[in-house]
Amino acid sequence: MQLTSNGHVQRSAAQWREIIARYRQSGLGRKEFCEQEGLTFRTFEEWERRQRRAERSKGQFVAVAAPSVTPSPWAVEVEFPTGVRLRVRG
């Protein structure tokens, strides 16, 4: 945390990640958390939005075991949370 010449506090991205982690564990609302921590609500919102965007953009891989018997003509079928299906024939 660094104090700028106009008296504003400047935090690093790592510090904001820690703050947002504390917020998520706090059980408080955003405004209540900001008041308790002495944070500017709009700045907190922007950093929280950035972190959510970064978390969504990270590729997440899940290990999938191949079934011993394929019950359909598809060798692999993946259904995403959005409802989109990716099918590969065997």
C-alpha positions in Angstrom: 0.0 0.0 0.0 1.4 3.4 -1.0 0.1 6.9 -0.3 0.0 9.2 -3.3 0.8 12.9 -3.2 -2.9 13.8 -3.0 -3.5 11.5 0.0 -5.1 8.5 -1.8 -4.0 5.0 -1.0 -2.6 3.0 -4.0 -2.7 -0.8 -3.7 -1.1 -3.4 -5.9 -3.1 -6.1 -7.7 -1.8 -8.7 -5.2 -3.1 -6.6 -2.3 -6.5 -6.3 -4.0 -6.7 -10.1 -4.5 -6.1 -10.5 -0.8 -8.8 -7.9 0.0 -11.3 -9.6 -2.2 -10.5 -13.0 -0.7 -11.2 -11.4 2.8 -14.4 -10.0 1.5 -15.6 -13.4 0.1 -14.9 -15.0 3.5 -16.4 -12.2 5.5 -20.1 -12.9 4.8 -20.7 -9.1 4.6 -22.3 -7.1 1.8 -19.9 -5.1 -0.5 -20.8 -1.7 0.9 -20.6 -3.0 4.5 -17.2 -4.6 3.9 -15.9 -1.4 2.2 -17.0 0.7 5.2 -15.5 -1.7 7.6 -12.2 -1.8 5.7 -12.1 1.9 4.8 -12.2 1.2 1.1 -13.8 3.3 -1.7 -16.8 1.3 -2.9 -16.3 2.1 -6.6 -12.7 1.2 -6.6 -13.5 -2.1 -4.8 -16.2 -2.9 -7.3 -13.8 -2.3 -10.2 -11.1 -4.6 -8.7 -13.7 -7.3 -7.9 -15.0 -7.1 -11.5 -11.4 -7.5 -12.8 -10.8 -10.5 -10.6 -14.0 -12.2 -11.6 -13.1 -11.6 -15.3 -9.6 -13.0 -14.7 -11.0 -16.1 -13.0 -13.5 -16.8 -15.8 -10.8 -16.5 -18.5 -8.5 -19.0 -16.9 -8.8 -22.4 -18.6 -9.9 -25.0 -16.2 -9.2 -28.7 -17.1 -11.0 -31.6 -15.6 -9.7 -35.2 -15.8 -12.3 -37.5 -17.4 -12.0 -41.2 -17.2 -13.1 -43.1 -20.3 -16.0 -45.4 -19.9 -15.4 -49.1 -20.4 -18.4 -49.4 -22.7 -19.6 -46.6 -25.0 -23.4 -46.5 -24.8 -23.7 -44.2 -27.9 -22.1 -43.8 -31.3 -20.1 -40.9 -29.9 -16.6 -41.6 -28.6 -16.5 -38.5 -26.6 -19.3 -36.1 -25.6 -18.7 -33.0 -23.5 -21.6 -30.8 -22.3 -20.7 -27.3 -21.1 -22.7 -25.4 -18.4 -24.1 -23.2 -21.2 -25.8 -26.3 -22.7 -23.4 -26.5 -25.7 -22.4 -30.0 -26.6 -19.1 -31.1 -28.2 -19.3 -34.6 -29.8 -16.5 -36.6 -31.4 -17.2 -39.8 -33.2 -15.1 -42.9 -32.5 
